[in-house]
Amino acid sequence: MKFRPEVKPFLLGSAAFGGVIFLLCAIWGLSMGTSLFAGLLAANISAGYMLFFFRDPDVFVPDEPGSVIAAASGKIAKITDVYEKDYLKTDTVRISIFLSLLDVHVNRFPISGYSTFLGYFPGRRLFTFQEKSSEVNQNNKILVRGEGTSCLVTQIVGPVCRRVVYWLRNDKTQPVKRGERFGMMKFGSRLDMYFPKGDIEITAQVGDQVHAGRTVIGRILPREEDQ
């Protein structure tokens, strides 16, 4: 199992947490052995969860031509028709994936193409199951222009999420492959994918549990000139 290097400061924090528990137990008059056991137990439980959270498993990316895969691991919370006015500037279908604290939080590109980081946008920290969180919460926006369709990806910060991260260069457009890692959301959040309406056929349903880089959620429809 692989782990993201970002886990390192959290492991140090786990050790510090264990030290605090040890000192508190000692102050409360517990024996040295009991205090040490409590501190070590707290540190190990915390470190174990951090390693679990920052896990980065390799995945088998489906090679079906035209397939669209989930960009995040979690539960599909909503599939909604919306007009995307800022970047795609057309009627779109928005697929929203909610990530719990138990899901893998590494994000992967849903399609191949060229990725452009559009920026980090400050905002609020509403619970991400609320509809308006897509518009008002802090987020990263990434635009992937591929063959047959484009996808606007939004990494959305929730009240628990500390940060959303995009690992590729922020200052240039880069070629990317479907299933390639591009970032992560730390400690629970939501990811939205916008596709121009009519470009894809959605095969996933609300309530489905999906896995980044592995689960096919739709297929790119052939254009009329290609038929």
N, C-alpha and C positions, 0 to 999 in steps of 0.2 A: 504494500500500500504506500502510495506517495502522499506527502504532506506539503502544503504550501509553505515557503520560507517565512511568510508573514506571521507564522505561528510563534516564532522565537520570542518576541517581547511578551506574548501572552503566557508562555511557559515560565518566563522570569517572574511575571506577575503571580502565577500560581505558586511559585516558591515563596514569594513574599507573603502571599495570603496564608500559606502554611505557617510561616514564621509568626505572623500576627496571632493566629489561633494558638500556637504554642505559648506565646507570651501571655495571652489572656487567660489561658488555663492555669499557668503558673501563678499569675496574680490572684486568681480565684482560690488558690490554695491547693490545687490538685498536685499529686506527686509528679516528680520529674519524668518518670516513665510514662505516666498517663498523659501528661502534657505533650511529651514528644510524640507519642502514638497519635494523639488527636491532630497535631500539626502535620505529621507525615500523611495521615489519612486525608486531611483536607487538601493538602498540596497535590497528592496523587489523583484524587477525584477531579480536582480542577484541571490539572494537566491532561488527564485522560480525556475529559470533555473537549478541551482545546484541540487536541490532536484529532479527535473525532470530527469536530466542526471543520477544521482546516484540511481534511482529507481531500485528495485530488486523484481519484481513481482513473486509470486508463479506461477508455470505452471503445467498443466496436461501433464505428460510424457507418450507418447503412449506406450502401453504394447504389441504391436504386436511382436511376436517372430522374431528375426533377423532384426528388423528395425534399420536403421541408421538415427540419427536425426541431425539437424543443431547444430553446436557448438557455433554459434554466431547469433545475430539478424541483419538483413540487407538485401542487395540485392546480389544475386549470380552474380558475375562479370564475372567469367570465369570457364570453366570446360576444363582442359587441360591434355593431356597425356604427362608425363615427366618421365625421369629416375631419381629416388631418390638414390643418390650415397653414402650418409653418414650413414644412419640408417636402412632404409628398404632394400636398396641395390637391388632394382628391378624396373621393369617398374611399374609405378603407374598412377592413375588418381588423379589429383589435383583439388579440389573444392575450389574456392576463394570467400569469402564473404566480401563485402565492407560495412563498418559501417559508417553511417552518424552521425552528431551530435544530431540527434533526436532519434536514435535507442537505445534500451536497450543495455548496454555494458558489462553486466555480461555474462561470457562464461560458457558453460556446456558440459560435456563429450558426444561425439556422440555415443559411444558404451560402454558397460560394459567390465571390464577386470582389468588389472593391469597397473597403471600409474607410469611412471618414468619421473621426471623432468631432461631434458638433459642439460639445462643451458640457461643463457642469453648471447646472442651473440651481441657485439657492431657492429655498422655499420653506414650507412648513413640514411638520412631521406627523401628519394624521395617520391613523391606522390604515394600513394599505388595503384592507377590505372595503374601505369607503370609496365610492365611485369617483369623487372629486380629487382623491389623492393622485390620480394620473395627471391632473392639471396643475395642482398647487404644491405638491411635495417636492423636496429637494431631489434632483435626479441627474444622471448622465444620459446624454442622447448620442446614439451611434447610428449612422446611416450606411446600409450595405446595398450597393447597386449591383445586381446580378443579372444573369441572362434569363430573361423571361419575367422578372419581377424585381422589386426593390423591397427592402425591409427596414423600417425605422425601429430600433431597439431602444427601450427606455429602462434604465436601472433605477428603481425608485426607492428612496430612503423612507423607512417607517420609524415609529417611535423608539424601537429597540435598536435598529440598525445604526451602527457607528459611521459607516462609510461605504460608498460604492467606488469600485476601482476599475479602470480601463488600462490594460497592460501594454497595448501597442502604442506607437508614437502618436502624440496628440496633434502634431503639426503637419502631418502629411497623410494623403490617401494611400492605402496599402492593399495589395492583393491578399485575399484571405480564402480559406477553404472551409467548407461546411464541416462543422464539428471541431474546428480549431478553437482553443481557449482564447478568450479575449479579456476576461476580468472576473471579478467576484463581488458579492455583496456580503458584508460582514454582519452576522447575527440577525438573520431574518429580514425579509423584505418582499418586494414584488417586482416582477419584470413584465413589461408589456412589449408585444411585437405588433407592428402595424404593417399590413400588406394592402396594396391597392385592390379594391374590390373587383373581382372578376379575374384576377391574376392567379389565384390559387383555389384549390378545392380543399376544404378543411375536413380532415378525417377524425380528428379528436373531438371530444365532447366535454362539456363542463362537468367537473368532478373527477376527470381522469387524472391519475397519478402519472407524471411524465418524468423522464430523466434526460438531462442535458447531454446532447451529442448522440443519444441512442434512440429516443422515441420519435417516430415519424408522426407529425401532427397534420400534415397536408401534402399536397402535390401541386407543382406548378402546371397550370393549364397551358396547352400549346396555343400560340397565337394564330389568328386566322391565316396570316400569310405563310405560316409554317405547315398548315394542313394541306 
